[in-house]
Amino acid sequence: MLTRTLTCLALMACTIVAAPAATLTKSYSYFFIGGRTLDEIEAELLKRGPQVKRSGDRHPGATRMEFTTRIGYGEKNGRCRIVKANVIVKAKVILPKWRQANGVDPDVRLIWSTLESDIKRHEESHVVIAKNHARDMEQALLKMSPHKTCKQAAHEAKAITSKFLAKHDAAQSEFDRVEGINFERRLLRLLQNRLERMEASGKS
């Protein structure tokens, strides 16, 4: 799951400079859960997991995104164009940490370890989707045609930014939808792979 905010900054420039690739900064925070059985762990996730503002529901993990768009404009021969565009993605990934009690069934430990890895993979995938859309947004901004005034250029830049953020949100929602449909099958496959690796390691 993810949430996002957007900040747009317009910068005036007089010379053309190379545009950097989309910039990503990423941080992690954790929430702690208890429980000795899978049912107890699930209840802890529902109780303590990060809350998504849009739905109000709690989830086993979340990624909060903030997009900052920095745009530089330059005038030449009476025309204004974008000479610099940098989209910065600030991602905060929120993940669970299980406080394991003594005497927990080994099967519970195995299933949790598998689930924990899958939650992290899921949230990291949200970050990749955001980075890719930020890069595409930069490229689209830099390809804009010149305008009579920088005000007109800024208006089109705003429209392009809104369009790509909408595409980003749709891609993130589609990713969550597909992941939800395939969750049980994916988890069973991951568990099977782990068991096979454990058996192979025991035979070697």
C-alpha positions in Angstrom: 0.0 0.0 0.0 1.1 3.6 -0.5 0.2 7.2 0.0 1.7 10.2 -1.7 2.0 13.9 -1.6 3.2 16.4 -4.2 5.2 19.5 -4.1 6.0 21.6 -7.2 8.7 24.1 -7.4 9.4 26.3 -10.4 12.9 27.7 -10.9 13.9 30.4 -13.5 17.1 29.7 -15.5 18.9 31.6 -18.2 21.2 28.9 -19.5 20.6 25.3 -20.6 22.0 22.7 -18.1 21.9 18.9 -18.2 18.9 17.4 -16.5 19.7 14.8 -13.8 17.8 11.5 -13.7 14.9 11.2 -11.2 16.3 11.4 -7.7 15.2 8.9 -5.0 15.7 9.1 -1.3 14.4 6.2 0.8 14.1 5.6 4.5 12.7 2.8 6.6 10.6 2.7 9.8 9.3 -0.3 11.7 6.4 -1.2 13.9 6.5 -4.1 16.3 4.1 -7.0 16.7 3.7 -9.9 19.0 1.8 -13.2 18.8 2.7 -16.9 19.1 0.3 -18.3 16.4 -0.5 -17.2 12.9 -3.9 -16.0 14.0 -2.4 -13.9 16.7 0.2 -12.4 14.3 -2.5 -11.6 11.8 -4.5 -9.8 14.6 -1.4 -7.8 15.6 -0.9 -6.7 12.0 -4.5 -5.5 11.8 -4.1 -3.7 15.1 -0.7 -2.1 14.7 -0.1 -1.9 11.0 0.2 1.5 9.2 -3.2 3.1 8.5 -3.8 4.2 4.9 -5.6 7.6 4.9 -7.6 6.9 1.7 -9.4 3.8 3.1 -8.7 4.1 6.8 -7.7 0.4 6.8 -4.5 -0.9 8.4 -2.0 -2.9 6.4 1.0 -5.1 7.1 3.2 -2.6 5.3 3.0 0.8 3.6 5.1 3.1 1.5 4.5 6.9 1.7 5.7 8.9 -1.3 6.4 12.5 -1.7 7.1 13.9 -5.2 8.9 17.2 -5.6 9.2 18.6 -9.1 11.9 21.3 -9.8 11.6 23.0 -13.2 14.0 25.5 -14.7 12.8 27.8 -17.5 14.9 29.7 -20.1 14.1 32.3 -22.7 15.7 32.5 -26.1 14.6 34.3 -29.3 11.4 35.4 -27.6 10.4 31.9 -26.6 10.3 30.1 -23.3 11.2 26.5 -22.8 12.0 24.1 -20.0 15.8 23.8 -19.6 15.9 21.7 -16.5 13.6 19.2 -14.9 14.2 17.1 -11.8 11.6 15.0 -10.1 12.6 13.9 -6.6 10.8 11.0 -5.0 11.0 10.7 -1.2 9.9 7.3 -0.1 9.3 6.1 3.5 8.8 2.4 3.7 7.0 1.1 6.8 7.6 -2.6 7.7 6.7 -5.0 10.5 9.0 -6.5 13.0 7.9 -9.6 15.0 9.0 -9.9 18.6 9.4 -13.7 18.7 8.4 -15.5 21.9 10.2 -18.6 23.2 8.7 -21.9 22.2 6.9 -20.7 19.0 6.2 -23.5 16.6 8.9 -23.7 13.9 6.3 -23.7 11.2 5.0 -20.4 12.4 8.6 -19.0 12.3 9.0 -20.3 8.7 5.7 -18.8 7.5 6.4 -15.5 9.2 9.9 -15.3 7.7 8.4 -15.9 4.2 5.6 -13.4 4.7 7.9 -10.8 6.1 10.2 -11.1 3.0 7.2 -10.8 0.7 5.9 -7.7 2.4 9.2 -6.0 2.0 9.4 -7.0 -1.7 5.9 -5.6 -2.2 6.7 -2.3 -0.7 10.1 -2.0 -2.5 8.2 -2.6 -5.8 6.0 0.5 -5.0 9.2 2.5 -4.8 10.4 1.2 -8.2 7.1 2.1 -9.8 7.4 5.6 -8.4 11.0 6.0 -9.6 10.1 4.9 -13.1 7.2 7.3 -13.4 9.3 10.2 -12.0 11.9 9.5 -14.7 9.2 9.4 -17.4 7.8 12.7 -16.1 11.2 14.3 -16.3 11.7 13.2 -19.9 8.2 14.4 -20.9 8.8 17.9 -19.3 12.2 18.2 -21.2 10.5 17.4 -24.5 8.0 20.2 -24.2 7.8 22.6 -27.1 8.8 26.2 -26.5 6.0 28.7 -25.6 5.5 32.4 -26.1 5.7 33.0 -22.4 7.1 31.2 -19.4 3.6 31.4 -17.9 2.2 29.3 -20.7 5.1 26.9 -20.4 4.5 26.5 -16.6 0.8 25.9 -17.3 1.6 23.0 -19.7 4.2 21.7 -17.2 1.6 21.5 -14.5 -0.7 19.6 -16.9 2.0 17.1 -17.7 2.9 16.7 -14.0 -0.8 16.0 -13.2 -1.1 13.5 -16.0 2.0 11.5 -15.0 1.0 11.5 -11.3 -2.4 10.1 -12.3 -0.7 7.4 -14.4 1.5 6.7 -11.4 -1.4 6.3 -9.0 -3.2 4.0 -11.5 -0.1 1.9 -11.9 0.2 1.6 -8.1 -3.4 0.6 -7.7 -3.2 -2.0 -10.4 -0.1 -3.4 -8.8 -1.9 -3.8 -5.5 -4.9 -5.3 -7.2 -2.8 -8.0 -9.0 -0.7 -8.7 -5.9 -3.9 -9.2 -3.8 -5.3 -11.7 -6.3 -2.1 -13.7 -6.4 -1.3 -13.5 -2.7 -2.1 -17.0 -1.5 -0.6 -18.7 -4.6 2.5 -16.6 -4.3 3.0 -17.3 -0.6 2.5 -21.1 -1.1 5.1 -21.0 -3.9 7.6 -19.1 -1.7 7.1 -21.5 1.1 7.6 -24.5 -1.2 10.8 -22.9 -2.5 12.1 -22.4 1.0 11.3 -25.9 2.1 13.1 -27.3 -1.0 16.2 -25.2 -0.2 16.1 -26.3 3.4 15.9 -30.0 2.3 18.7 -29.6 -0.2 20.9 -27.9 2.4 20.2 -30.7 4.9 21.3 -33.3 2.3 24.6 -31.6 1.4 
